[in-house]
Amino acid sequence: MKTATRPAYRPYVAVVKEARRLSPHFARITFTSPDFEVFGTDRRDQRIKLVLPGPDGRLCDIGQDDPVAIDNGEWYTRWRDLPDEERMPFRTYTVRRIDPEALELDIDFVLHHDAGPAGAWAEVAATGDRILVVGPDARSAESAQGIDFHPGTAQRLLLAGDETAAPAICAILEGLAPGIVAEAFIEVPTADDALPLPAGAARATWLARDDRPHGEALIEAVEAWTAASGDVLARAAAPRPQELDDIDVDVELLWDSPADAEGEFYAWIAGESQTVKVLRRLLVQGCGVDRKRVAFMGYWRAGQVERTV
């Protein structure tokens, strides 16, 4: 039974069940935990936190073994109040698959030669390794927090992102209702990084970046799509001209996920902030799409690491 008083998210002590390389730049890790029987199943592009273990494999204490702390939603306060030497970093990821009956959670990791803390951990993760997962609690009435995909009544969808958005886009495509027409463009480092989708999932076009600048192939693909989709975009036009703030992505978070609304068209854009900014401007100002029909998330900023506070 869902309750309004139970926190939306809680910490889970998870153990690596399987780690496998999907492609040159993607790894999938399957975690297990007896507590995953209450892990939320809203999925879509739902964000979770992974609190990394220390160099010796030790987990920091964020109340994961304290039922009172879990019920009070104290994990972040406890993490923040830890001494510096005990406060391990956390990073944001997407639920790729959750199976409460099998007690399994899949997370896809992007692997780079200059990997950050989470990528470096994923590179060497092995069966039996432990980690803390802060994720949704199915018993909470607010378990759908961390979801930015809100298409409302839309029957025509545009999804665009780079490799960091690939897990979310794939999860969204797999969960679409029959009859929805979706076009997805995903820029990845190489052609070998295109990941298979189940039969029947909506169309996804994988764009190999190779030696091109980050975001260039994705911008070109969306520009071509908009040029061929004038009728759809015209029906999604705002009633009056719209102004967009000139956000400095080096200092400000580029993020907006409008609530569900009426309309035929909906766009979801995520990935590197500067590329997301260009695509947002293309749709809203270039094509006149009502900004209430465009969700955009700057998952990361070139040259900067994710901040945890």
HUSUL-V210580 format. One record per pair of residues at least 12 apart in sequence whose ideal C-beta (glycine too) atoms are under 7 Angstrom apart, sorted by the first residue. I is the first residue (numbers start at 1). J is the second residue. If there is no record, write none. Layout:
BEGIN
((I/J) (I/J))
END
This chain:
BEGIN
((2/139) (2/140) (2/141) (3/139) (3/140) (3/141) (4/141) (6/71) (6/137) (6/139) (6/140) (7/73) (7/137) (7/140) (8/136) (8/137) (8/140) (8/142) (8/143) (8/145) (9/134) (9/135) (9/136) (9/137) (9/145) (10/70) (10/75) (10/137) (11/62) (11/63) (11/64) (11/70) (11/75) (11/132) (11/134) (12/33) (12/35) (12/36) (12/39) (12/133) (12/135) (13/33) (13/59) (13/64) (13/130) (13/132) (14/31) (14/32) (14/33) (14/105) (14/130) (14/131) (14/133) (15/31) (15/32) (15/33) (15/128) (15/130) (16/29) (16/31) (16/125) (16/126) (16/127) (16/128) (16/129) (17/30) (17/31) (17/32) (17/104) (17/127) (18/30) (18/127) (19/125) (19/126) (22/195) (23/192) (23/193) (23/195) (24/189) (24/190) (24/192) (24/193) (25/110) (25/111) (25/112) (25/163) (25/188) (25/189) (25/193) (26/108) (26/110) (26/111) (26/193) (26/195) (27/109) (27/111) (27/122) (28/96) (28/106) (28/108) (29/107) (29/109) (29/122) (29/125) (30/104) (30/106) (31/105) (31/107) (31/133) (32/103) (32/104) (33/103) (34/103) (36/100) (36/103) (36/104) (36/105) (37/100) (37/103) (38/137) (38/138) (38/139) (39/98) (39/100) (39/105) (39/135) (39/136) (39/138) (40/135) (40/136) (40/137) (40/138) (40/143) (41/98) (41/100) (41/138) (42/136) (42/143) (42/144) (42/147) (43/95) (43/98) (43/171) (43/175) (44/147) (44/149) (44/171) (44/172) (44/175) (45/94) (45/147) (45/148) (45/149) (45/168) (45/171) (45/172) (46/94) (46/95) (46/136) (46/146) (46/147) (47/92) (47/94) (47/146) (48/93) (48/95) (48/133) (48/134) (48/135) (48/146) (49/90) (49/92) (49/134) (50/90) (50/91) (50/93) (50/118) (50/131) (50/133) (51/79) (51/88) (51/90) (51/132) (51/134) (52/88) (52/89) (52/90) (52/117) (52/118) (52/121) (52/131) (53/88) (53/130) (53/131) (54/88) (57/130) (59/130) (59/132) (60/79) (60/82) (60/86) (60/87) (60/88) (61/78) (62/75) (62/78) (62/79) (62/132) (63/75) (63/78) (64/132) (75/134) (80/309) (89/117) (89/308) (90/308) (91/117) (91/118) (91/306) (92/306) (93/107) (94/167) (94/168) (94/171) (95/171) (96/108) (96/167) (96/171) (105/133) (108/167) (109/122) (110/163) (110/164) (111/123) (116/305) (148/257) (148/295) (148/297) (149/172) (149/268) (149/295) (150/257) (150/258) (150/259) (150/260) (150/295) (151/266) (152/260) (152/261) (152/262) (152/263) (152/266) (153/262) (153/263) (154/263) (154/264) (154/265) (154/266) (155/179) (155/180) (155/181) (155/264) (156/181) (156/232) (156/264) (156/265) (157/180) (157/182) (157/266) (158/183) (158/225) (158/267) (159/172) (159/182) (159/184) (159/268) (160/185) (160/218) (160/222) (160/269) (160/279) (161/186) (161/269) (161/270) (161/271) (162/187) (162/215) (162/218) (162/271) (162/272) (162/275) (163/188) (163/189) (163/193) (164/271) (164/299) (164/300) (165/270) (165/271) (165/299) (166/186) (166/188) (166/195) (168/270) (169/184) (169/186) (170/195) (170/197) (173/197) (173/201) (173/202) (173/204) (174/197) (174/198) (174/201) (176/202) (182/202) (182/203) (183/203) (183/225) (184/202) (184/203) (184/204) (184/205) (185/205) (185/207) (185/218) (185/221) (185/222) (186/204) (186/206) (186/207) (187/207) (187/209) (187/215) (187/217) (187/218) (188/206) (188/207) (188/208) (188/209) (189/209) (190/208) (190/210) (191/208) (194/206) (205/221) (207/221) (214/272) (214/275) (214/302) (215/272) (215/274) (215/275) (218/275) (219/275) (219/278) (219/279) (222/279) (222/282) (223/282) (226/282) (226/287) (232/264) (232/265) (233/265) (233/287) (233/289) (235/264) (235/265) (236/263) (236/264) (236/265) (236/289) (236/290) (236/293) (237/288) (237/289) (237/290) (238/288) (238/290) (238/291) (242/284) (242/285) (242/291) (244/281) (244/284) (244/285) (247/277) (249/273) (249/274) (249/277) (249/298) (249/301) (250/301) (253/298) (254/273) (254/276) (254/277) (254/296) (254/298) (255/297) (255/298) (256/295) (256/296) (257/295) (257/297) (258/292) (258/295) (261/292) (261/293) (263/293) (265/289) (265/293) (266/293) (267/283) (267/289) (267/293) (267/294) (267/295) (268/295) (269/295) (269/296) (270/297) (270/299) (271/299) (272/300) (272/302) (273/298) (273/300) (273/301) (274/302) (276/296) (276/297) (276/298) (280/294) (280/296))
END
